[in-house]
Amino acid sequence: MLSARAAMRRSLSRGLATVSGLTRDSKVHQNLLEDHAFINYKENVKNLDIVKSRLNRPLTYAEKILYGHLDNPEGQDIVRGQTYLKLRPDRVACQDATAQMAILQFMSAGLPEVAKPVTVHCDHLIQAQTGGEKDLARAKELNREVYDFLSSATSKYNIGFWGPGSGIIHQIVLENYAFPGALIIGTDSHTPNAGGLGQLAIGVGGADAVDVMSDLPWELKAPKILGVKLTGRMNGWASPKDIILKLAGITTVKGGTGKIVEYFGEGVDTFSATGMGTICNMGAEIGATTSVFPFNNSMVEYLDATRRGKIGEFAKLYKNDLLSADEGAEYDELIEINLSELEPYVNGPFTPDLATPISKLKEVAVQNNWPLDVKVGLIGSCTNSSYEDMTRAASIIKDAAAHGLKAKSMFTVTPGSEQVRATIARDGQLDTFTDFGGVVLANACGPCIGQWDRQDIKKGTKNTIVSSFNRNFTSRNDGNPDTHSFVASPDLVVAFAIAGDLRFNPMTDKLKDKDGNEFLLQPPQGVGLPPKGYDQGKDTYQAPPKDRSSVSVKVSPTSERLQLLEPFDSWDGKDALNLPILIKAFGKTTTDHISMAGPWLKYRGHLENISNNYMIGAINAENKKANSVRNVYTGEYKGVPETAREYRDQGIKWVVIGDENFGEGSSREHAALEPRFLGGFAIITKSFARIHETNLKKQGLLPLYFKNPADYDKINPTDKVDVLGLTEFAPERELTLRVHPENGEAWDCPLTHTFNEEQIEWFKSGSALNKIKNEKTH
């Protein structure tokens, strides 16, 4: 008997080899797994025609996708970088850690089923410890309650469910759901991975996902467009990963904020769709709204290899008017990268935008006193686990093995999906990795997000690791603040694992073989797509049943993992007076600092329990310590969440003062839910990362900006503050922060914000979800 997945694929894939009958009016399924989701190019073009007649200018490719999905193309104000767009995405994707809260929020809205195609992917809760099979089995047991909840809730609300072991959300989306010209939102910051198939894929918080699930238009500030022109062709050790590593060094971690990165130029057609996915994935590291490549033949080849050739052929019919930029389209900024001159980069430590070309790494590493011994090399993850990545890495290992060498460093491999794992098992690369001394981890996020039970060193030991992941913030991978984590291509990671030394440059430095003879590693050789086709491996997909009336979703009131949500209180209609500062955060404050992952992931469905990690990684400007703040009423120093609870339980609202790019990193909605739950009122900073700012607004908090960034320095953590002007709160109207020092005269500083009329209603209602419920019940 065929599984639901196999049956659907069989019924929908008939005739894919013969697509000559396709016209622009054909009904083409978005994927092989859903019979109710069709590609809507015709409607997109209709919307575009309206917009183009209004704007009377050429459009970039990213603009075409955005404006083709407008809710009201006739009346929508469109000014890049200024106006808010109301959009209708094609679908929503959620990973298991964020899906819990998104579904709990959706349940509280009281709707019978989701309005758009939605999938949930179990990838975040599997801890890397000993190896794939054992780690997966342990995760299924530890997380049984959460997996059962997600399995039943997805069945109840007509959502596709990818169980543990399926793979990482972004790889599954690329293999099954992404298609050129689509607009998808995903509750994970690396959702832009799907830009490798010409799709606008945007990371959001769970509340944004609930909007789309509830059939409300999704709101996005019209992004500016950063054009990146690629010329030439990569060669030797250079790889697509090096394009984004170089770009991160140019733009910094906030250089893409409020922008879509659109790649173009003749260099675009010289490498694979999965390579493009790698580049788009890491666009999150420069703060970009998303990144995208124009529709091209590499995408057609990948769609065909993943049994979706009909989609590629259909897209060709819309290439000129929809799936490519107009001639003369203008970008707000322009960067050019010559691929022929590109050399490999190594980015880090502690930030993904500290970019060092391999030719200078030896010198820079010594100058900065970075640990030179590479303790662990890690390849794979959602960023670099394609068949091409695996074959290139394997080719380097085979070259070393021919000279009698194995890994000097610990070496791990994280397949991005069950399909990739099964294919490299069949084709021999998996054996190559294990013979090299590698450990193959589960098809999951693992060490990339801190799900790593690392045993080779003690916490506090200064050491170096190199990975092909995307993010390397302090403590992110292994919970050790002294781990110097570097990001590079899988090719370089393998080279470092062979040499065991951060100073090693495989392009110039020789190794000694088993007999003591010197040799130079050969440049990697890879295959973009498997010659024998992909092996789909184990079937881990659960389609929602046709009859969902008998499905029940149960959440135990005594559960430590799941907790039904109570609505937040609405605004009391008054200015906020005499608020204590919970913490004045010093320096970089990412969502990892605000709401850590790792062992805390198990509480993602229990707001009360996970709130115990609020801001415990942030540095207090007063004493330069983490998780140590003074209660301004008692003078006692305690942890941040304990102090917040003390304020809240006494009916005292509080504020947080933050530095630049506050909330960069993962799209972690809990970083906004937790301060709201703990009694927070406003987060006041020099600047915000886009997703975090939106998440704060959705939960009824006030993300506010110092108009004069220097005012951050004038505020002391023991001051109390008033937030004034709220009774006349309006778009573009400044608010005032009145600061009451512990000793001295009060003083005022102006605050700016990016709230529009609807977002102000979220604040007044107490949250965006409250507003949704009010509208549905009236």
Stockholm file with secondary structure:
# STOCKHOLM 1.0

chainA/1-778         MLSARAAMRRSLSRGLATVSGLTRDSKVHQNLLEDHAFINYKENVKNLDIVKSRLNRPLTYAEKILYGHLDNPEGQDIVRGQTYLKLRPDRVACQDATAQMAILQFMSAGLPEVAKPVTVHCDHLIQAQTGGEKDLARAKELNREVYDFLSSATSKYNIGFWGPGSGIIHQIVLENYAFPGALIIGTDSHTPNAGGLGQLAIGVGGADAVDVMSDLPWELKAPKILGVKLTGRMNGWASPKDIILKLAGITTVKGGTGKIVEYFGEGVDTFSATGMGTICNMGAEIGATTSVFPFNNSMVEYLDATRRGKIGEFAKLYKNDLLSADEGAEYDELIEINLSELEPYVNGPFTPDLATPISKLKEVAVQNNWPLDVKVGLIGSCTNSSYEDMTRAASIIKDAAAHGLKAKSMFTVTPGSEQVRATIARDGQLDTFTDFGGVVLANACGPCIGQWDRQDIKKGTKNTIVSSFNRNFTSRNDGNPDTHSFVASPDLVVAFAIAGDLRFNPMTDKLKDKDGNEFLLQPPQGVGLPPKGYDQGKDTYQAPPKDRSSVSVKVSPTSERLQLLEPFDSWDGKDALNLPILIKAFGKTTTDHISMAGPWLKYRGHLENISNNYMIGAINAENKKANSVRNVYTGEYKGVPETAREYRDQGIKWVVIGDENFGEGSSREHAALEPRFLGGFAIITKSFARIHETNLKKQGLLPLYFKNPADYDKINPTDKVDVLGLTEFAPERELTLRVHPENGEAWDCPLTHTFNEEQIEWFKSGSALNKIKNEKTH
#=GR chainA/1-778 SS CCCHHHHHHHHHHTTTTCCTTCCTTCCCBSSSSCSSCBCCHHHHHHHHHHHHHHHCSCCCHHHHHHHHTBSCTTTCCCCTTTSEEEECCSEEEEEHHHHHHHHHHHHHTTCSSCSSCEEEECCSSCCBSSCHHHHHHHHHHHTHHHHHHHHHHHHHTTCEEECTTSBCHHHHHHHHTCCTTCEEEESSTTGGGGGGGTCEEEECCHHHHHHHHTTCCEEEECCEEEEEEEESCCCTTCCHHHHHHHHHHHHCTTTTBTEEEEEESGGGGGSCHHHHHHHHHGGGGGTBSEEECCCCHHHHHHHHHTTCHHHHHHHHTTTTTTSSCCTTCCCSEEEEEEGGGCCCEEECSBSTTCEEEHHHHHHHHHHTTCCCBEEEEEEETTTBCSHHHHHHHHHHHHHHHHTTCCCSSEEEEECSBHHHHHHHHHHTHHHHHHHTTCEECCSSCGGGGTCBCCCSSCTTCCEEEEESSSCCBTTTTTSCTTEEEEECCHHHHHHHHHHCBTTCCTTTCCEECTTSCEECCCCCCCCSSCTTCCCCCSCCEECCCSCCTTCCCCCCTTCSSBCCCCCCCCCCSSCEEEEEEEEEBCSCCBHHHHBCCGGGGGGTBCHHHHGGGBTTTSBBTTTSCBSCEECTTTCCEECHHHHHHHHHHTTCCEEEEECTTBTBSSCCTHHHHHHHHTTEEEEEESCBCHHHHHHHHHTTCEEEEESSTTHHHHCCTTCEEEEECGGGCCTTCCEEEEEECSSSCCEEEEEECCCCHHHHHHHHHTSHHHHHHHHHTC
#=GC SS_cons         CCCHHHHHHHHHHTTTTCCTTCCTTCCCBSSSSCSSCBCCHHHHHHHHHHHHHHHCSCCCHHHHHHHHTBSCTTTCCCCTTTSEEEECCSEEEEEHHHHHHHHHHHHHTTCSSCSSCEEEECCSSCCBSSCHHHHHHHHHHHTHHHHHHHHHHHHHTTCEEECTTSBCHHHHHHHHTCCTTCEEEESSTTGGGGGGGTCEEEECCHHHHHHHHTTCCEEEECCEEEEEEEESCCCTTCCHHHHHHHHHHHHCTTTTBTEEEEEESGGGGGSCHHHHHHHHHGGGGGTBSEEECCCCHHHHHHHHHTTCHHHHHHHHTTTTTTSSCCTTCCCSEEEEEEGGGCCCEEECSBSTTCEEEHHHHHHHHHHTTCCCBEEEEEEETTTBCSHHHHHHHHHHHHHHHHTTCCCSSEEEEECSBHHHHHHHHHHTHHHHHHHTTCEECCSSCGGGGTCBCCCSSCTTCCEEEEESSSCCBTTTTTSCTTEEEEECCHHHHHHHHHHCBTTCCTTTCCEECTTSCEECCCCCCCCSSCTTCCCCCSCCEECCCSCCTTCCCCCCTTCSSBCCCCCCCCCCSSCEEEEEEEEEBCSCCBHHHHBCCGGGGGGTBCHHHHGGGBTTTSBBTTTSCBSCEECTTTCCEECHHHHHHHHHHTTCCEEEEECTTBTBSSCCTHHHHHHHHTTEEEEEESCBCHHHHHHHHHTTCEEEEESSTTHHHHCCTTCEEEEECGGGCCTTCCEEEEEECSSSCCEEEEEECCCCHHHHHHHHHTSHHHHHHHHHTC
//
